[in-house]
Amino acid sequence: MSTPDWVKDAIFYQIFPDRFANGDPDNDPPNVQKWGSTPTAWGFQGGDLRGIIQQHDYLIDLGITAIYLNPIFLSPSTHRYNTSDYYQIDPKLGTMADFHDLVDCVHQNHMHLILDGVFNHVGRGFFAFVDVLENGEKSGYKDWFHIKNFPLNAYDDGKPINYLGWWDHKSLPKLNTSNKLVRDYILNIARYWIDQGIDGWRLDVPNEIDDDGFWEEFRKVVHDANHEAYLVGEIWDVNSRWANDRHFDGLTNYPVRDALVALLQGRENATQFDARIEALLNAYEHDNLLAMYIPLDSHDTERFKTMVAGNIDKLKLAFLFQMAFPGAPAIYYGDEVGVDGGKDPDSRRAFPWNENEWNLDLRNWVKTLISLRKRIPCLRRGDFIRLLAEDGNYAFARSLGEDRVLVALNASSKARRIDVPVSKIGWKDGHSVKDCLSGEKHVVNGENITVNLPGWSGVWIG
């Protein structure tokens, strides 16, 4: 199969729109919270599309090449996963003109933009659901949903839900995608926003629309509009069903994050980490592996920094692994400057634009890794070759043509001397290479390269 070529070289940046930057205070709601307030599902802080445009130089400086936006369509919540109108930009985020300015800004800077497609469920303000609330059994839209009986208990907290909702949330009625009218409606939305200039969709809980035919049709509609559009499915486990030419180019590869968290929290050793990594590498075709979306965290998880108890060395090591792993690495806004955050909604804190609050060493580290990844093709498109997995020591290489980069990790708190076998990658006795980050020279001795690593650190050598 063929996946979009640009994704193989992409560095994504995920933005939760209400919390990244406030570029136009005139569109703030009257009860807007102070920037940096404790995040809630109902407290808007004023982030908008104009803010993303105004801070575009920040993203360029970091090295970002693609942006993924959490939902931006009309919705009553800060997260906007309860859509009221798929054809309208939420006025608290701006106008359609602002959206087109953002698309133009992204493309003029040789970046790509994907939107969050939430098609399994809608909000209670969605026109078809409102019609059912008003007209009950006589509504022409009753078959757009999975209704058990009438009248709907959509707002009465004292009564159980009597229609299907996402995880039984009354505020998220599930669409009936077996209904052709519903399917056509969703497919029209998919095409419409591609025609407006977006470069693909991140698809929310697509496994809950458990219909291969639907997704095959969705893929065709999107690719007919733009054959280089990227489709990435929010699938949390290792599951090859969803990454192929009938479904999605790549998946949100959370199993990589899960493996790193287990390793860096000390719950699993390098051998167990290796087993996790091998399982997911073996599950997918090479082209799909290179099109995976690789997050360290997201709006749905605790921040990685928080997961490792604020240990910056561990966070830097996670970034080092992520930026060398097959797929498109994704930075969740603020991770690069050391933003903390527990479970949702705490993971959705406002970006701190006061640079005195930034961890500049961490940001420079991430920026350097991105720059190197862009400069070294095998880190983006090369084969993955496992070299070592024992105790807290782990090493692999990325290989493309004659080019190799060796990646070695010390996933322990103590300094270690690690002998990495390199015969698999064709490096022979006396072969000289250097540390991509420090410039330090290394020479193969027999069949090994020896690296001395402080605790919770790693190297790229090539």
C-alpha positions in Angstrom: 0.0 0.0 0.0 1.0 3.6 -0.3 0.9 6.0 2.6 1.3 9.8 2.2 5.0 10.4 1.6 5.1 13.6 3.7 4.1 11.8 6.8 7.3 9.8 6.9 9.3 13.0 7.4 6.8 14.7 9.7 7.2 16.1 13.2 3.8 16.7 14.6 2.7 19.2 17.2 -0.7 18.6 18.9 -2.7 21.6 20.0 -5.6 21.7 22.3 -7.0 24.9 20.8 -8.5 26.6 23.9 -5.2 26.4 25.8 -2.4 27.2 23.3 -2.6 30.9 22.6 -5.2 33.7 22.7 -4.7 35.7 19.6 -8.0 37.5 19.5 -9.6 38.4 22.9 -12.7 39.8 21.0 -13.9 36.2 20.5 -13.5 35.2 24.2 -16.7 34.3 26.0 -17.8 36.8 28.6 -16.9 34.5 31.4 -13.5 33.6 30.1 -11.1 32.4 32.7 -7.7 33.9 33.4 -5.0 32.3 31.2 -3.3 29.5 33.2 -6.3 28.8 35.4 -6.9 25.3 36.7 -8.3 23.5 33.6 -11.9 22.2 33.6 -14.3 20.9 30.9 -16.3 24.1 31.0 -13.8 26.9 31.7 -12.7 28.5 28.5 -9.4 30.3 28.6 -9.5 32.0 25.2 -7.1 30.0 23.0 -8.1 30.4 19.3 -7.0 29.9 15.7 -5.5 33.4 15.5 -3.3 32.6 18.4 -1.9 29.6 16.5 -1.2 31.9 13.6 0.5 34.4 15.8 2.7 31.8 17.4 3.6 30.1 14.2 7.2 31.3 14.4 7.5 29.4 17.6 6.6 26.2 15.9 8.9 26.9 13.0 11.8 27.5 15.4 11.1 24.3 17.2 11.2 22.4 13.8 7.6 21.4 13.6 6.3 20.3 10.2 2.7 19.2 10.9 -0.1 20.3 13.3 -2.8 18.2 14.7 -5.7 20.2 16.2 -8.2 18.8 18.7 -11.8 19.5 17.6 -12.5 23.0 16.3 -16.2 22.8 15.3 -19.1 24.4 17.1 -19.5 22.8 20.5 -20.5 23.9 24.1 -17.4 22.3 25.8 -13.7 23.2 26.0 -12.8 19.8 24.5 -15.4 20.0 21.6 -15.9 16.3 21.3 -19.6 16.9 21.5 -20.1 18.6 18.2 -23.1 20.8 17.5 -22.3 21.7 13.9 -19.5 20.1 11.8 -19.7 22.9 9.2 -19.1 25.8 11.5 -15.8 26.8 13.2 -16.6 27.4 16.9 -16.9 31.3 17.2 -14.8 31.1 20.4 -12.0 29.9 18.2 -12.6 32.4 15.3 -14.2 32.5 11.9 -13.9 30.6 8.7 -11.6 33.4 7.5 -9.3 32.8 10.5 -9.3 29.1 9.6 -8.4 29.8 5.9 -5.6 32.1 7.2 -4.3 29.3 9.3 -4.3 26.9 6.4 -2.5 29.4 4.3 0.0 30.1 7.0 0.7 26.4 7.5 1.1 25.6 3.8 3.2 28.7 3.1 5.6 27.4 5.7 5.7 23.9 4.1 3.7 22.4 7.0 0.6 20.2 7.0 -2.6 20.4 9.1 -4.9 17.6 10.2 -8.1 18.0 12.1 -9.9 15.8 14.7 -12.7 13.9 13.1 -15.3 12.9 15.8 -17.8 10.8 13.8 -18.9 8.1 16.3 -20.9 10.5 18.4 -22.2 14.1 18.5 -23.4 16.6 21.1 -26.9 17.1 22.3 -27.0 20.3 20.4 -26.5 18.5 17.0 -29.4 19.4 14.8 -30.7 15.9 14.2 -30.6 15.1 18.0 -32.4 18.3 18.8 -35.1 17.3 16.3 -35.6 14.0 18.1 -35.7 15.8 21.4 -38.4 18.1 20.1 -40.4 15.6 18.0 -39.8 12.2 19.7 -41.1 9.2 17.7 -42.3 11.5 14.9 -38.9 12.9 14.2 -37.5 12.2 10.8 -34.1 11.8 12.4 -34.9 9.1 15.0 -33.0 6.5 13.0 -29.9 8.6 13.0 -29.3 7.3 16.6 -29.7 4.1 18.7 -32.8 4.9 20.7 -34.3 2.3 23.1 -37.5 4.1 24.0 -39.2 7.5 24.1 -39.1 10.2 25.4 -35.3 10.6 25.6 -33.8 11.1 29.0 -31.2 13.4 27.7 -31.0 15.9 30.6 -32.7 14.3 33.5 -29.9 13.0 35.8 -32.4 11.0 37.8 -33.2 8.7 34.9 -30.9 6.3 33.1 -29.8 6.9 29.6 -32.2 5.3 27.1 -30.2 5.7 23.9 -26.6 4.7 23.1 -24.1 7.3 24.1 -20.3 7.1 24.1 -19.4 5.3 27.3 -23.1 6.0 28.4 -22.5 9.7 28.5 -25.9 11.4 27.9 -24.0 14.4 26.3 -22.5 12.2 23.6 -25.3 10.4 21.6 -23.9 7.8 19.3 -24.6 8.1 15.6 -26.2 5.2 13.7 -23.7 4.8 10.9 -25.6 1.9 9.5 -28.1 4.5 8.3 -27.1 5.6 4.7 -28.2 9.2 5.4 -25.8 9.3 8.4 -23.0 7.7 6.3 -23.5 10.2 3.5 -23.6 13.1 6.0 -20.3 12.0 7.5 -18.6 11.4 4.1 -19.7 14.9 3.0 -18.1 16.4 6.0 -14.9 14.4 5.4 -14.7 15.7 1.8 -15.8 19.3 2.7 -12.9 20.0 5.0 -10.3 18.4 2.7 -11.6 20.7 0.0 -11.1 23.6 2.5 -7.4 22.7 2.6 -6.7 20.3 5.5 -4.2 17.6 4.9 -6.0 14.7 6.7 -8.0 13.5 9.7 -7.2 12.1 13.1 -10.2 9.9 13.6 -11.6 9.7 17.1 -12.5 6.2 18.5 -12.9 4.7 15.0 -13.0 1.2 16.4 -16.4 2.1 17.8 -17.7 2.5 14.3 -17.0 -1.2 13.8 -17.6 -1.3 10.1 -14.9 -2.0 7.6 -17.0 -1.0 4.7 -17.7 2.4 6.2 -14.0 3.1 6.7 -13.1 1.9 3.3 -15.6 4.3 1.8 -14.4 7.1 4.0 -10.8 6.5 2.8 -11.9 6.5 -0.8 -13.8 9.8 -0.4 -10.9 11.5 1.3 -8.2 10.2 -1.1 -10.4 11.1 -4.1 -10.2 14.7 -2.8 -6.5 14.5 -1.9 -4.5 11.4 -2.6 -1.8 12.6 -0.1 -4.3 13.1 2.7 -3.3 11.4 6.0 -5.7 9.2 7.9 -4.6 8.3 11.4 -6.9 6.2 13.7 -7.1 6.6 17.5 -6.4 3.0 18.3 -4.9 2.4 21.7 -3.6 -1.2 21.3 -1.5 -3.1 18.8 -4.0 -4.0 16.2 -3.1 -4.6 12.5 -6.8 -4.6 11.5 -6.8 -0.8 11.4 -3.6 0.0 9.5 -3.9 -0.9 5.8 -5.3 0.2 2.5 -8.9 -0.3 3.7 -8.6 1.7 6.9 -5.9 4.1 8.0 -2.4 5.0 7.0 -1.2 5.0 10.6 -2.5 4.8 14.2 -1.9 6.8 17.4 0.8 4.5 18.5 0.2 4.6 22.3 1.9 1.2 22.8 5.2 3.0 22.3 4.4 5.4 25.1 3.1 2.6 27.3 6.4 0.7 26.8 8.5 3.8 27.6 6.5 4.6 30.7 6.9 1.1 32.0 10.6 1.1 31.4 11.3 4.6 32.8 9.1 4.0 35.9 11.2 0.9 36.6 8.1 -1.4 36.4 9.7 -3.4 33.5 13.2 -4.1 32.4 14.9 -3.8 29.0 14.0 -7.3 28.0 10.3 -6.7 28.7 10.5 -3.4 26.9 12.1 -5.2 23.9 9.2 -7.7 23.8 6.7 -4.9 23.7 8.6 -3.1 20.9 9.1 -6.2 18.8 5.4 -7.1 19.1 4.3 -3.8 17.6 7.1 -3.7 15.0 6.0 -7.1 13.8 2.3 -6.2 13.7 2.4 -3.7 10.8 3.7 -3.4 7.2 6.8 -1.2 6.9 5.0 1.5 5.1 2.4 1.7 7.8 5.1 1.7 10.5 6.6 4.8 9.0 3.2 6.5 8.9 2.4 5.8 12.6 1.7 8.8 14.9 4.0 8.4 17.9 2.9 10.4 21.0 4.6 10.6 24.4 1.2 11.8 25.7 -1.9 13.6 24.7 -5.0 15.4 25.9 -6.3 11.9 27.0 -3.3 11.0 29.2 -1.2 12.3 32.0 1.8 14.3 30.8 4.9 12.2 30.4 6.8 14.5 32.7 4.2 13.8 35.4 4.3 10.1 34.8 8.0 10.0 35.5 7.6 12.2 38.7 9.2 15.3 37.1 12.5 13.6 36.2 13.8 15.7 33.3 16.5 13.2 32.4 13.8 10.5 31.9 11.8 12.8 29.8 14.8 13.7 27.7 15.5 10.0 27.3 12.0 9.4 26.1 12.3 12.1 23.6 15.6 10.6 22.4 13.9 7.3 21.8 10.7 8.8 20.2 12.7 10.9 17.7 14.6 7.8 16.5 11.7 5.4 16.4 9.8 4.5 13.1 6.8 6.8 12.6 6.1 10.5 12.9 7.0 11.8 16.4 4.3 14.0 18.0 4.9 16.6 20.6 1.9 17.5 22.8 1.9 21.3 23.2 4.0 22.3 26.2 5.8 19.0 26.7 8.9 20.6 25.1 9.1 23.3 27.8 8.3 21.0 30.8 4.6 21.5 31.3 3.1 19.2 34.0 -0.3 17.7 34.0 -2.3 14.8 35.6 -5.3 13.0 34.1 -7.9 14.9 32.0 -8.6 17.7 32.4 -5.3 18.6 34.1 -3.4 17.4 31.0 -5.0 20.4 29.2 -3.3 23.3 30.9 -2.7 26.6 29.2 0.7 27.0 27.4 3.0 29.2 29.6 4.1 32.0 27.2 6.3 33.6 29.9 9.7 32.1 28.9 10.8 32.4 32.6 8.5 29.4 33.2 10.2 27.3 30.4 12.7 24.6 30.9 15.0 26.0 28.2 17.5 23.1 28.4 14.7 20.7 27.7 13.4 22.8 24.8 16.9 23.0 23.3 17.2 19.2 23.6 14.0 18.6 21.7 14.9 21.2 19.1 18.3 19.5 18.6 16.8 16.1 18.2 14.3 17.3 15.7 17.0 19.0 13.7 19.1 15.8 13.6 16.1 13.7 12.7 15.4 16.1 9.7 19.1 15.9 8.7 19.6 12.1 8.9 17.3 10.2 6.5 17.7 6.8 8.2 16.2 8.2 11.4 13.0 8.9 9.4 12.8 6.1 6.8 15.3 3.4 7.8 14.8 -0.1 8.9 14.7 -0.9 12.7 17.5 -3.3 13.8 17.5 -4.5 17.4 21.0 -4.8 18.8 20.8 -5.2 22.6 18.2 -5.7 25.4 19.4 -6.7 28.9 18.7 -5.3 32.3 18.4 -1.6 31.8 20.4 -1.5 28.6 18.7 -1.2 25.3 20.1 -0.5 21.8 18.9 -0.5 18.2 19.9 0.9 14.9 18.1 2.6 12.0 19.5 1.6 8.7 18.9 3.0 5.2 21.2 2.2 2.3 24.8 2.6 3.6 23.7 4.9 6.4 23.3 3.8 10.0 22.5 5.4 13.3 23.0 3.4 16.6 20.7 4.4 19.4 21.7 3.2 22.9 19.8 3.8 26.2 20.8 3.5 29.8 17.4 3.0 31.5 18.7 3.0 35.0 19.7 5.5 37.6 23.4 4.5 37.7 26.2 5.3 35.2 27.0 2.3 33.0 29.5 1.1 30.4 27.5 -0.6 27.7 29.1 -2.9 25.0 26.8 -2.8 22.0 27.3 -5.6 19.3 27.3 -3.9 15.9 28.1 -6.8 13.4 24.4 -6.8 12.4 24.7 -3.3 11.0 28.0 -4.1 9.1 30.3 -2.1 11.4 33.6 -3.9 11.7 36.7 -3.7 13.9 38.3 -0.3 13.6 35.3 1.4 12.1 35.1 5.0 13.3 31.9 6.8 14.0 30.8 9.7 16.2 28.2 10.8 18.6 25.6 12.8 16.6 24.9 15.0 19.7 28.3 15.6 21.2 30.6 14.9 18.3 32.6 12.4 20.4 34.5 9.8 18.4 33.8 6.0 18.8 35.7 3.1 17.3 34.5 -0.4 16.9 36.6 -2.8 19.0 36.1 -6.4 17.7 32.4 -6.7 17.3 31.3 -4.0 19.8 31.1 -0.3 20.4 31.5 0.7 24.0 29.5 3.7 25.3 29.7 5.2 28.8 26.3 6.6 29.7 25.2 8.4 32.8 22.0 7.3 34.5 18.8 7.9 32.4 20.6 8.9 29.3 21.2 7.8 25.7 23.1 8.5 22.6 22.8 8.5 18.8 25.9 7.3 17.1 26.5 7.3 13.3 
